[in-house]
Amino acid sequence: MKKYDVYGMGNALVDMEFKVSDEFLNDHLIEKGLMTLVEKERQDHLLNSLRGSNVGHSRACGGSAANTIIGATQLGAKTFYSCKVAQDETGEFYKNDLLANGVKSNIEQGLYDGETGKCLVMISEDAERTMNTFLGTTATYSDEQLDLAALGDSKWLYMEGYLVTGAAGIAACQTARDFARKNDVKVALTFSDPGIVGFFKDGFKQMIGDDKLDLLFCNEEEAKSFTGMDSVEKAFEALKNISHSFAITAGSKGAFLYNGSEQINVSAPKVSAVDTNGAGDLFAGAFLYGITNGLDFSAAGKLACACSAKLVTQYGPRLEKEQTHSILKEVL
């Protein structure tokens, strides 16, 4: 019996979320809808501009995989998150927020030198999320942050695609992947962002390795970008070459799943979206909770779509625990 359902590895960033206009994005030459890595000075400049405009904002421990792990934990999964934050006020906030959500982590044993990374999340009026990220100390995430004892005692390894931006991050994923495959731990990967897939396709191939993944999460644009196909239908077929199963999220259309033998289309509840930040992360978290707790792909997909649909109706990257339990009761 494994101690953990999911062992996640990824960036540790404190999310600072602001509502912005398209005019603000254009005036500051920010590429809408993508995650862009920026230097601290650039992020500080943008933060000063936003704070000066008196727009509301919130703060939470984040990073794509962290959001996924917290989502799975809120539903009832037992989880571990491997990450790196600095010994500063932001890092202490991150650690306390992560642990308060019931996630076990290597950072319980101590924090690191440097400055904790921050992600400036800008939500425009059409609910699209745009991110400018200063990685800080998480840029040097490496094998050192892995807890192989915890990984070996997990059902699934979940690797965050954003780790592909650094050689040490890729190497850490390769180490974790190889260890997982030797210790009866299934391997899942998320592509994380269309821009990242376009820039780092070779890095993703290194993360995947010679064997197929057990599970891949991506959206329609990421699926097409990685496979080089011009339609989701063609990309769906091509993804079978790199993963035994996968989930392609499609926003208001729901998700297209492949369970290893057949395609399963899951519809999404109709909602009015105000903020899409974290929707894909929560989809993965709810899906992983489902398949590690007795649900088949169809039921897990239905739960994941329901959770994501609820999330986009409010601001912030995650739901409250009570909300996830309410959805669980409604869906199952």
RACORKA-V827062 format. One record per residue. N is the residue number from 1. RES is the residue in one small letter. PHI is phi in radians with two decimals (none if undefined). PSI is psi in degrees with one decimal (NA if undefined). D_LAST is the distance of its C-alpha to the last C-alpha in Angstrom with 1 decimal. Layout:
# RACORKA-V827062
{{N;RES;PHI;PSI;D_LAST} {N;RES;PHI;PSI;D_LAST}}
This chain:
# RACORKA-V827062
{{1;m;none;120.5;24.6} {2;k;-1.34;144.7;24.3} {3;k;-1.29;-37.8;24.4} {4;y;-2.02;144.6;22.5} {5;d;-1.36;-44.0;19.5} {6;v;-2.41;131.3;21.1} {7;y;-1.89;113.1;24.7} {8;g;-1.77;150.3;25.4} {9;m;-2.41;132.6;28.8} {10;g;3.12;-172.4;30.0} {11;n;-1.25;147.7;32.0} {12;a;-1.96;109.8;32.1} {13;l;-2.33;138.9;32.8} {14;v;-1.48;118.2;32.8} {15;d;-1.39;128.8;31.4} {16;m;-2.06;112.9;33.5} {17;e;-1.85;131.8;32.0} {18;f;-2.26;148.1;34.3} {19;k;-1.55;131.7;34.2} {20;v;-2.37;165.8;37.0} {21;s;-1.72;160.3;38.7} {22;d;-1.06;-31.0;39.4} {23;e;-1.08;-40.9;43.0} {24;f;-1.08;-45.3;42.5} {25;l;-1.07;-43.8;41.0} {26;n;-1.16;-44.0;43.9} {27;d;-1.08;-31.5;46.5} {28;h;-1.79;14.1;45.4} {29;l;0.94;44.8;45.1} {30;i;-1.76;127.9;41.4} {31;e;-1.34;116.0;39.6} {32;k;-1.22;140.0;36.6} {33;g;1.49;-2.3;33.1} {34;l;-2.08;166.4;34.0} {35;m;-1.70;124.6;34.3} {36;t;-2.10;129.6;38.0} {37;l;-1.37;132.4;39.6} {38;v;-2.31;161.1;42.3} {39;e;-1.36;161.3;45.0} {40;k;-1.02;-40.7;44.9} {41;e;-1.09;-40.7;47.7} {42;r;-1.14;-44.7;45.9} {43;q;-1.12;-41.5;42.8} {44;d;-1.07;-39.3;44.9} {45;h;-1.08;-45.6;46.7} {46;l;-1.14;-40.8;43.5} {47;l;-1.07;-42.4;42.2} {48;n;-1.11;-38.7;45.5} {49;s;-1.13;-42.5;45.4} {50;l;-1.21;-44.1;41.9} {51;r;-1.15;-30.8;42.7} {52;g;-1.24;-21.4;45.9} {53;s;-1.58;1.6;44.1} {54;n;1.05;29.6;42.2} {55;v;-1.42;146.4;38.8} {56;g;-1.22;148.5;35.9} {57;h;-2.62;161.4;34.2} {58;s;-2.29;164.3;31.7} {59;r;-2.32;137.1;31.7} {60;a;-2.72;152.6;29.1} {61;c;-1.17;136.9;29.1} {62;g;-2.61;-144.9;27.9} {63;g;1.75;140.5;28.6} {64;s;-0.94;-53.1;26.1} {65;a;-1.20;-31.5;24.9} {66;a;-1.09;-43.0;25.0} {67;n;-1.05;-40.3;22.6} {68;t;-1.10;-47.7;20.2} {69;i;-1.12;-41.6;20.8} {70;i;-1.13;-41.0;20.3} {71;g;-1.05;-44.5;17.0} {72;a;-1.11;-39.8;15.7} {73;t;-1.14;-42.7;17.4} {74;q;-1.04;-33.2;15.9} {75;l;-1.35;-18.3;12.4} {76;g;2.23;1.5;14.0} {77;a;-1.30;152.0;15.9} {78;k;-1.67;123.9;19.5} {79;t;-2.36;159.0;21.7} {80;f;-2.37;138.2;25.4} {81;y;-2.19;122.5;27.0} {82;s;-1.69;119.7;30.5} {83;c;-2.72;-175.3;32.5} {84;k;-2.52;118.0;35.9} {85;v;-2.27;159.8;37.0} {86;a;-1.58;164.0;40.5} {87;q;-1.49;70.3;42.0} {88;d;-2.40;-179.5;42.3} {89;e;-1.05;-41.2;40.7} {90;t;-1.14;-38.9;38.0} {91;g;-1.16;-40.7;37.2} {92;e;-1.11;-41.5;37.0} {93;f;-1.04;-44.9;34.6} {94;y;-1.05;-51.0;32.5} {95;k;-1.02;-47.3;32.5} {96;n;-1.13;-38.9;31.8} {97;d;-1.18;-42.2;28.9} {98;l;-1.10;-48.6;27.3} {99;l;-1.18;-34.1;27.8} {100;a;-1.12;-23.0;26.6} {101;n;-1.54;6.5;23.2} {102;g;1.50;15.0;23.1} {103;v;-1.66;132.0;24.2} {104;k;-1.44;150.0;27.0} {105;s;-2.75;155.1;29.8} {106;n;-1.11;-24.7;33.3} {107;i;-1.30;-5.7;34.5} {108;e;-1.12;-25.7;34.4} {109;q;-1.48;-9.9;37.6} {110;g;2.58;154.4;39.4} {111;l;-1.78;179.7;39.7} {112;y;-2.12;169.4;42.0} {113;d;-1.25;162.9;45.1} {114;g;1.84;-154.7;45.0} {115;e;-2.22;133.0;42.9} {116;t;-1.16;138.7;39.1} {117;g;-1.23;152.9;37.7} {118;k;-2.33;145.7;36.4} {119;c;-2.08;117.7;34.4} {120;l;-1.51;109.4;35.5} {121;v;-1.80;117.8;32.6} {122;m;-1.93;120.5;33.9} {123;i;-1.81;117.1;31.7} {124;s;-1.53;173.4;33.6} {125;e;-1.14;-21.0;33.2} {126;d;-1.57;12.1;31.2} {127;a;1.37;0.7;28.5} {128;e;-1.22;142.6;29.7} {129;r;-1.84;135.5;30.0} {130;t;-2.20;134.3;33.3} {131;m;-2.19;134.2;34.0} {132;n;-2.05;117.8;37.3} {133;t;-2.05;127.8;37.1} {134;f;-1.81;112.8;39.7} {135;l;-1.24;-32.8;38.6} {136;g;1.03;-138.7;41.0} {137;t;-1.19;-20.7;40.8} {138;t;-1.21;-14.7;37.5} {139;a;-1.13;-21.4;39.7} {140;t;-1.82;21.8;41.2} {141;y;-0.97;133.0;38.0} {142;s;-2.62;-172.8;39.0} {143;d;-0.91;-28.8;38.7} {144;e;-1.03;-28.5;39.9} {145;q;-1.49;-6.2;36.5} {146;l;-1.33;139.8;34.7} {147;d;-1.97;92.7;33.8} {148;l;-1.17;-27.4;33.9} {149;a;-1.13;-43.6;33.3} {150;a;-1.19;-40.3;29.9} {151;l;-1.08;-45.1;29.2} {152;g;-1.13;-20.2;30.1} {153;d;-1.75;24.5;27.8} {154;s;-2.09;152.2;24.7} {155;k;-1.35;-38.9;22.3} {156;w;-2.30;143.7;22.5} {157;l;-1.77;131.1;25.3} {158;y;-2.11;113.8;24.3} {159;m;-1.79;131.7;27.5} {160;e;-1.46;130.8;28.0} {161;g;-1.10;-28.8;30.1} {162;y;-1.08;-19.3;32.3} {163;l;-1.14;-12.5;34.0} {164;v;-1.19;-14.4;35.7} {165;t;-1.32;-9.9;38.2} {166;g;-2.30;144.4;40.2} {167;a;-1.06;-39.3;41.9} {168;a;-1.18;-35.0;40.9} {169;g;-1.16;-42.9;37.3} {170;i;-1.08;-45.2;37.3} {171;a;-1.08;-39.3;39.2} {172;a;-1.11;-40.2;36.7} {173;c;-1.13;-40.5;33.8} {174;q;-1.11;-41.9;36.0} {175;t;-1.08;-47.6;36.7} {176;a;-1.14;-42.2;33.1} {177;r;-1.05;-49.0;32.1} {178;d;-1.12;-41.3;35.0} {179;f;-1.10;-42.2;34.2} {180;a;-1.07;-45.1;30.6} {181;r;-1.16;-25.6;31.6} {182;k;-1.51;-10.4;34.0} {183;n;-2.19;29.7;31.7} {184;d;1.01;39.0;28.6} {185;v;-2.00;124.2;26.6} {186;k;-1.30;151.0;24.8} {187;v;-1.99;123.8;26.0} {188;a;-2.13;148.2;24.1} {189;l;-2.37;144.0;25.9} {190;t;-2.01;138.5;25.3} {191;f;-1.29;-25.4;28.2} {192;s;1.37;-44.9;27.7} {193;d;-2.84;136.0;30.1} {194;p;-1.02;-41.5;32.0} {195;g;-1.11;-39.5;35.3} {196;i;-1.11;-42.4;34.8} {197;v;-1.08;-41.4;34.1} {198;g;-1.13;-39.2;37.2} {199;f;-1.45;-28.6;39.5} {200;f;-2.17;37.4;38.3} {201;k;-1.04;-41.4;37.4} {202;d;-1.12;-37.9;39.8} {203;g;-1.10;-39.1;38.3} {204;f;-1.12;-37.8;34.8} {205;k;-1.10;-35.3;36.4} {206;q;-1.18;-39.5;37.9} {207;m;-1.14;-38.6;34.5} {208;i;-1.25;-43.5;33.0} {209;g;1.43;-166.8;36.0} {210;d;-1.36;-27.6;37.1} {211;d;-1.63;158.8;34.0} {212;k;-1.24;149.7;30.7} {213;l;-1.20;159.9;27.8} {214;d;-1.47;-29.7;24.7} {215;l;-2.74;136.3;22.6} {216;l;-2.19;137.8;23.8} {217;f;-1.98;133.9;22.3} {218;c;-2.80;167.8;24.4} {219;n;-1.80;-178.6;24.6} {220;e;-1.07;-45.0;26.7} {221;e;-1.12;-41.8;30.0} {222;e;-1.14;-39.4;29.7} {223;a;-1.09;-44.4;29.0} {224;k;-1.21;-40.5;32.1} {225;s;-1.10;-45.9;34.2} {226;f;-1.20;-40.5;33.7} {227;t;-1.48;-17.1;34.2} {228;g;1.34;15.2;36.9} {229;m;-1.58;155.3;35.4} {230;d;-1.71;3.6;35.8} {231;s;-2.51;155.1;32.6} {232;v;-1.15;-34.8;28.9} {233;e;-1.08;-43.8;29.1} {234;k;-1.21;-39.1;32.0} {235;a;-1.11;-37.8;30.5} {236;f;-0.99;-46.3;27.4} {237;e;-1.17;-39.8;29.8} {238;a;-1.18;-32.1;31.8} {239;l;-1.16;-19.7;29.0} {240;k;-1.12;-18.7;28.7} {241;n;-1.37;-17.2;32.0} {242;i;-2.03;-12.0;30.9} {243;s;-2.57;140.1;27.3} {244;h;-1.16;-28.2;25.6} {245;s;-2.64;160.9;22.4} {246;f;-2.84;165.1;21.6} {247;a;-2.31;120.9;19.6} {248;i;-1.83;113.3;21.7} {249;t;-1.44;146.7;20.4} {250;a;-2.39;36.4;22.0} {251;g;1.01;-128.1;21.5} {252;s;-1.16;-15.3;20.8} {253;k;-1.44;-10.9;20.5} {254;g;1.76;-129.4;17.4} {255;a;-2.64;150.4;17.8} {256;f;-1.95;116.7;19.6} {257;l;-1.92;150.7;18.4} {258;y;-2.29;119.2;20.6} {259;n;-1.71;10.3;19.4} {260;g;1.86;-15.7;22.9} {261;s;-2.41;-27.4;23.4} {262;e;-2.59;157.7;21.9} {263;q;-1.50;137.5;21.0} {264;i;-2.23;120.0;17.5} {265;n;-1.73;127.1;17.5} {266;v;-2.03;127.3;14.5} {267;s;-1.47;157.1;15.3} {268;a;-1.84;144.1;15.1} {269;p;-1.03;144.7;14.8} {270;k;-1.40;122.5;18.4} {271;v;-2.46;167.2;19.8} {272;s;-1.78;110.8;23.2} {273;a;-1.41;138.3;23.7} {274;v;-2.08;-17.5;26.2} {275;d;-2.81;112.1;25.7} {276;t;-1.60;2.1;24.3} {277;n;-1.05;125.9;25.3} {278;g;1.50;-1.9;22.7} {279;a;-1.12;-45.0;20.2} {280;g;-1.18;-34.9;20.7} {281;d;-1.11;-46.1;20.7} {282;l;-1.19;-35.5;17.4} {283;f;-0.96;-49.0;15.9} {284;a;-1.10;-40.9;17.4} {285;g;-1.11;-45.4;16.3} {286;a;-1.17;-37.9;12.6} {287;f;-1.14;-44.7;13.1} {288;l;-1.13;-38.4;15.2} {289;y;-1.02;-46.3;12.9} {290;g;-1.05;-50.8;10.3} {291;i;-1.31;-15.7;13.2} {292;t;-1.64;-1.5;14.9} {293;n;-2.27;38.6;12.1} {294;g;1.57;0.9;11.4} {295;l;-1.58;146.3;9.4} {296;d;-1.43;176.5;11.6} {297;f;-1.05;-39.7;13.0} {298;s;-1.10;-48.3;11.2} {299;a;-1.19;-40.1;7.6} {300;a;-1.12;-39.8;9.5} {301;g;-1.15;-39.2;11.4} {302;k;-1.11;-43.7;9.0} {303;l;-1.11;-44.5;7.8} {304;a;-1.10;-42.6;11.6} {305;c;-1.14;-39.2;12.8} {306;a;-1.14;-42.4;10.9} {307;c;-1.13;-45.2;12.4} {308;s;-1.12;-40.1;15.7} {309;a;-1.10;-39.3;16.0} {310;k;-1.17;-40.6;15.8} {311;l;-1.06;-41.4;18.3} {312;v;-1.27;-7.5;20.9} {313;t;-1.51;-1.9;21.2} {314;q;-2.43;168.8;22.9} {315;y;-1.58;145.8;25.6} {316;g;1.93;158.0;25.2} {317;p;-1.49;-1.4;23.5} {318;r;-2.68;161.5;20.5} {319;l;-1.51;168.7;18.2} {320;e;-1.41;153.7;18.7} {321;k;-0.99;-39.3;16.6} {322;e;-1.11;-35.9;15.6} {323;q;-1.15;-42.7;14.3} {324;t;-1.15;-37.6;12.1} {325;h;-1.21;-34.5;10.6} {326;s;-1.13;-42.9;10.3} {327;i;-1.12;-41.3;8.4} {328;l;-1.00;-43.4;6.0} {329;k;-1.19;-37.8;5.7} {330;e;-1.21;-40.7;5.9} {331;v;-1.40;-37.6;3.8} {332;l;-1.68;NA;0.0}}
